[in-house]
């Protein structure tokens, strides 16, 4: 039996001006869930918004307090970032990825969202012939919203049928017109938690070099692959990255998830040294500057968006990176709770007839972590998202992420121990109300 009547769910949508719950955005779903929870007192299983669900890293907090106490915020922060953060970013990338990027090419941004916004501009203005972005989907919907604001066109495809060597032919097909400026993906993936394997990253790197395309690698969930121990600095295994296979890359590293420092709005854009120093006449003409990619990105583009990052927050991020590189902070262990939550939640869902929409990578099952994907026999992603709302479970339709598979995204971050029995009870009711025989 449904927890909320169809009439009440429709009321929640109407009051919050949500036109279609089947294709609701994260923010719209959040509003509907909050309305139902507040009106009825029934707790929601919140799988909609990917906000951190762990305590903030205390070392960062103390470092930021110390920076405030010594007056770090009395001056405007430099666009390129404080030297301490740039230095520690370079060391961190070497320690956990085994990639060499100089400190000068590590630029702080106000969250990865600001980083991708600036990167889209720089990538799509460097060459008049290259003016589109290619998304390897499913992906983060906000990044397409950024392109709408900027008036930049994009192409996208669902990677589901193109894993492994099949990815090469698909990418060649998508970039053949010569108008792709950048390719973007997240790894591990939001929303499906698939992880590109080394062979796939090499394919992407080969395509980038061959066609002069810049790869935007979103590493928001850095080292959160529960299948291998990525916690030891300067020791293999290292985090997988396209940076091993091309010089045309921009890495986006965020403090939001690995350090639960989301409120600080701090991230890094780490640009390969060769790309950082590359000169583009189109950039020079547009901005009346040197046209050197790194300098233009930092001073002529990113600074116009954010005017720099809060100085005290930069010192916090620098300290968390430093202590991670020195082995004092084990941010990988600190975030393992998400994997445990995913394992428990997946078991409840699959015990009640659900399947994992994106279940495997090329050679192994996907890891447990921050997100996973769910399907149910006979229901589209929109139908499933709307039905789950009636049982007190909020999620988002996978089609809002560029996926062509019928299902929803589930986030583990807000799950609490006392909610597992609640989820189990509700999903048992869901299965009873949606027997498989209806669809066989």
N, C-alpha and C positions, 0 to 999 in steps of 0.2 A: 504493500500500500504506500502511495506517495506521501511524503512528509508535508508537502505544500500542494494545495489544490491548483489546478490550472488557472482558475480565476485569480488566486492570490499572486501567482507567478506573473500573470499578464498585468496585474495591477502594479507590481514592482517595476516591470519594464516600462509601463506607461508613465508612472510617476517620475521615473529617471530618464525619460525621453530616449529609451532604447528601442529603435525601430524594429530590429530583428534579432532576437536572442540566439538564433541559429548561427549568426555570423557576427556576434557581438565582439567588440574589442576587449582587451584586458581591462581597461578602465570601466567600460560599460558593465562587464560581468561583475566586477568588484562592487559597483554601485547597487546592482540587483541583489547580490549576496548580502551586502550590509543592510539593505532595506528589510529583507526577509528575516535576517537574524535579529534585528532590532525590534521588528514588529511582533515576532513570535517568541523570542527568547531561546530559540533552538540554535545550537552551535552549528556553524557551517564547516565542512571540510574544505578548506581554502586551497585549491590547487590552481588558482588563476594567476596571481601575480608573483613573479620571480624575485621577491625581496628577501634579503638574508634572514635566516631564522636562527642565528647563533649569536652569542655575545660578541660585542665589539672587541677587537684585539687591544688588550690593556697596554701593551708597550706603545702602540700608536697614540693612545689617549695621553699617556704620560709624556711622550715626546712632544705632542702638540701643546700640552699645558706648559712645558718648559719653554717652548718657542714663544708662546704668548707672554710668559713671565719675563723673558729677556727682550721683549719689544719687537719681535720679528715682523709684526704687522704694521709697523709705523711707516713703512715705505711700500711703494708699488712693487709688486713682484716682477722680475724680468720675464719677458715673453718666453725665453728659452728655458726657464726654470732655475731653481737654486742649485748651485754646484753640488751640494751634498746628495740631492736626489738623483741628479744626472749620473754621478759617479756610482751610486749604489744600484741604479737601474742597469748600468752596463755590467756590473759584477753579477747581478742577479740573473741576467740573461745568459751569461757565461756559465754560471754555477748550475742552472737547472735546464738549460737548453743546449749547452756547449756551442753557442753561437757568439761570435765576436762582433759587437756593435760598440762603437766609441761613445763615450759619454756625451759628446756634443750632439749626437744624432738621437738622443733619448729626450723627448720633449713632453713635459707634463701637460695634461689636458683636464678640463673639468668633467671628468667621467669619460668613458669610452664613447658615449653618444656625441660629445663635442669633438672627440678625436675623429670619429668617422665622418662627421659633418665637414670638418676641414679637409680631411683626406679626399673626400668625394670631389670637393671643389678643385683641389690641386691636381688630382689625377685627370679630371675631365677638362681642364683648361691648359694642360701642358702641350697638347697637340690638337689643332683644329679638326683633324680627321678622326680623332678618337674622342667620342662624346657620349658613350653609353657605359653602363655598369652591368655586369653579369652576376647574378646571384646563383650560387649553388644552394638550392633550397632543399628542405625547409629551413627557414631562417627567422631572424629577428624582425618583426613587422615594422618597427620604428625606423629601421634604416631605409625602407622604401618610402616611408612618410617624409624622411629628410630629402629624398630625391624629388618628391612632389613639390616641396618648398623651393628647392633649387631649380626646378624646371629641367632636370636631367632625366633622360630616358633610360629605361633599363630593360634587360631581358632576364629570364629566369627559367630554371628547370628543376624538377624534383629528382634528386639523385637516386631515389629508391631503385630504379631498374638499371642504374649505370655505375654500379660499384665495381671496383677492380679495374681491369684493363678496358672495360667498356667505357670508362670515363674519358679515355683519350679521344676516341672517335666522336663522342658527344661534344666535348669541348672544341674540337677542331671544327665541327659543324656550326657551333654557336659563334665562333670568333672569325669565321672565314671572310666576312665582309670587311674586316679591318677597322671597325668602328668601336671596338671594345677598349675602353681606357683602363678598367679595373675589374677584377674578379673578387668577390667577397664571400666569405663563409665563416662559420664559427666552429671551433674544434677544442673540446667536445661540443656537440651541436645543441643549440637551442632551436627547436624544441624536442628533438627526438633522442638526443644523447648518443647518437652514432658518433664514431671517431674515425676520421680519415686515417688510413694506414700508410706506412712508408711508401709503398708503391704508388698509391694514389697521390700523395704529396709530390712525389717525383714527377708524375704526369703533369700535375698542375704547374710545377716549376718549369718543366720543359716547354709547356705551352706559353708560359709567361715570357720566357727568354726568346723563344722563336717569334712571337708576335708582338713583342714589346708591350706587354700588359703588366700593370702593377697589381700584385696580390695584396688584398687587405685581409689579414688573418686575425680574426677576433678571438682572443684568448681569455675571455671573461671568466672561464671556469678552469683556469690554469692548473694543470697537474691533478685534476679531479677525476682521473681515470683509475677506478678502484681495482682494476685487474693487475696493476703492477705498482711497485714501490718507487715513486718518483720523488721521494722526500729527501734524498741524500744529496747535498750540494757537491758539485764537481765529481759525481760518480754516476756511471751508467746504471740503469737506463735513464735517458734524458727525455724531456718532453718532445714529442714529435712536432716538426715544423717544416713548412715549405722553405724556410730560410736555408736549409741544407742544399737546395736544388736550384735556386735562382738568386740573383742579386736584386731582382725587381720586387721588393716586398716592404710592407709596413706591418709591424706587429702591434696589436693593441692589448695592453695589459692593464687590468683594473684592480683596485684595492677593494671593490665592493663585496665580492664573494669570498675571495681567499682570506681576507682579513676582516670580513664583516664590517667594512668601513664605508658603507654605502652613503651615509649621511655626509661624509666628507667630500663627496663628489670629486674624486681624484683618480686619475689613470695616467697611463703613459702611451705615447706613440713612439715606437722604436723603429727607425728607418734605417735600412741598410746603408752603409757608408757610401757605396757606389751611387745609389740613387740619391742620397742626401747631397752629394757633390755634383750631380749631373745638371748641366745647364740646358734650359729649354727657352729658345727664342720667343715662343708664344707667351710664356710667363713674363719674360722681360718686357715685351711690348704692352701687355695688359697692365702690369703693376709698376712699370717704369722703375724697375729695380734690376738686380743682377740676373734674375731668371734662374738662379741656382735653386734647385727644388727645395732643399732643406731650409734655406734662408727665407725663401718666399712663403713656404708653408708656415713657418714660425712667425715671422714679423708682419707679412702682408696679408695673411689669411687668418691664422688661428688667433692672433692677437686682436683682430677686428671682431671676432666672435665672443671671446671671453675676457679680454684684457688681462690675461694671465690667470694663474691659479692661486688661491689663497696661500700665502707664504707659510703660515703655521701648519696647514694641512700637508704641504709638501715635506716639511721636516718630519711629520708623523710617518708619512709613506716611506721616506728615506730610512728611518729607523727600523721600520718593520722589514724592509728589504734587507738592510744590513744584518739584522739579527737572524733572518732566514738564511742568508748566505753563510753566516758563521755557525749555523746549526743550533742556535739558541731557540728560535721559533721553529716549530714543525707545523707549518700551515697545512700540510697534507693531512696529517693526523687530526688537526683541529677541525677539518671539514668532512671527516669520515662519517659523521652523523647523518649527512645527507644520503650516503650510500646505504646505510642501515635502514633509514626511513623508506627509501625506495624499495629495498628488498621486501620489507614487511608489507608495504602498500601493494606492490605487484602481486604478492602471494594472495592477498585478500581479493583483489580484482580477478586474477586468473582462476581462483577457486570458485568464482561465481560467473564464469562464462566469458569473461573478457579475454582478449589477446593483446600482446604487445605489437603495435603497428609496425614499428621499425625494430625487429628483434635482434638483428645481427649486423656485425661489420663483415668484412670480406672473409676473414679466417676464424672469427670467434664471436660468441654472443656479446651484445653490448654490455658495457659496465653498468653498475648501479650508481646513481648520483643525483644531481639536482633536479633533473627532468626525466620523464619517460613518456611514451605515447601509448594510447589505449584505443582499441576498437571493440565493437560489440556486433555480433551477427545480425545482419538485416537492417542496421541503422547507419545512416550517413553520419559524417562528423557533426553536421549541424543538428541533426535529430538527437544525437547522443549528448551533445553539450546542453541542449535545452531540456532533455529528459533528466539528466543528472541534477540540474538545478532543482527540480521538483523533489529530489531525494536528499537535498541539502549538501550537494557536492558541486563546487564551481570549477570550471575548466575553460579552455578555449578551443574552438574548432581548428583543426590542423590546416584547413584551407586558408585561414587568415595568415599562415606562415609560408605559403607557397607550395604546400604539400598537395599532391593529388590523391593521397590515400584517405579512406574514410576513417576518421578517428579524432581524438582530442589530445591536447597536451596536458600532462599532469605535472605539477610542481610539488616537490617534497618539503620546501623550506618552512612552511607554516604548520607542518604536522606535529602533534604533541602526543605523548604516551597515552593520555586518557582518551584520545580520539580514535585509537585503533578499534576498540570494541564498537564504537559508534559507527565507524565506517563499515565494519563487518556486518553489523545488523542491517544497515541501510542497503548494502549491496546484495545481501540475501533477499531482501524485499524487492530490489530491482530485478533480480533474476526470476523470482516468482512471478513478477508482473510482466516479464518479457521472456517467456519460454522459447527455447530454440525451435520447437516444433512449428511455431508460427512461420518460420522462415525456411524450413527444409522442403 
